[in-house]
Amino acid sequence: MRLRNKPWAQKLVVEHPEAILNEPNPEEKINWEERFDDFSKPLAIEIGSGKGQFITTLAKKHLEKNFIGVELQTTAAGMILRTKLEEKIDNLQLMCADAANIAMYLPENSVDIIYLNFSDPWPKTRHEKRRLTYKSFLDKYKRILKPDGHLEFKTDNQGLFEYSLVSLNNYGMKFDYVSLDLHNANDEVFERNVETEYEHKFAAKGNPIYCLHAHFVQ
């Protein structure tokens, strides 16, 4: 969902290059060691962070890890940045960037977890290549994930979930967890679940939340 443009968000993004990379050049190496106090900590990234409820909550709960939120919309990125600055979330860095370049922004074998939460389903067949679980994106995730890293995916869109199950399976990935109704699973994954803004809204309407965890076979 595209947000209404907020001039203050653009201004905030421009004023804080130390906290957010705004449309970085994929050809230029990013010095992540300088952007985090300790880049050796486990690293988690969320692709498509929206307004940031998920990534900011997780970062505050897990100070022993580093987090990167990737969001294409400047207004949404500015909202996350405002929360990061106001709440002094030092283990979170942000990128206002296209996820199609994710493998050029991060070192190979550097990421422990990739989160895909309520991604745009791109339902039309001609837009298949834009889906974040399409095989070209999986290629990129495999490059940046550590050998023991994994992918966690949530959506309320049944069509996208079914597509993703097939796409990941055809790629040769192994599933560690699959739920067709996460909020009624009453299991360990639900116990530690952190909601996104969309998830809270959809679940309140009684919509099932689909979830899967998977890893690449090395």
Buried (B, 14 or more C-beta within 10 A) or exposed (E): EEBEEBEEBBEBBEEBEEBBBBEBEBEEEBEBEEBBEEBEBBBBBBBBBBBBBBBBBBBBEBEEBBBBBBBBBBBBBBBBBBBBBEEEBEBBBBBBBEBBBBBBBBBEEBBBBBBBBBBBBBEEEEEEEBBBBBEEBBEBBBBBBBEEBBBBBBBBBEEBBEBBBEBBEEBEBEEEBBBEEBBEBEEEBBEEBBBBBBBEEBBEEEBBBBBBBBBBEE
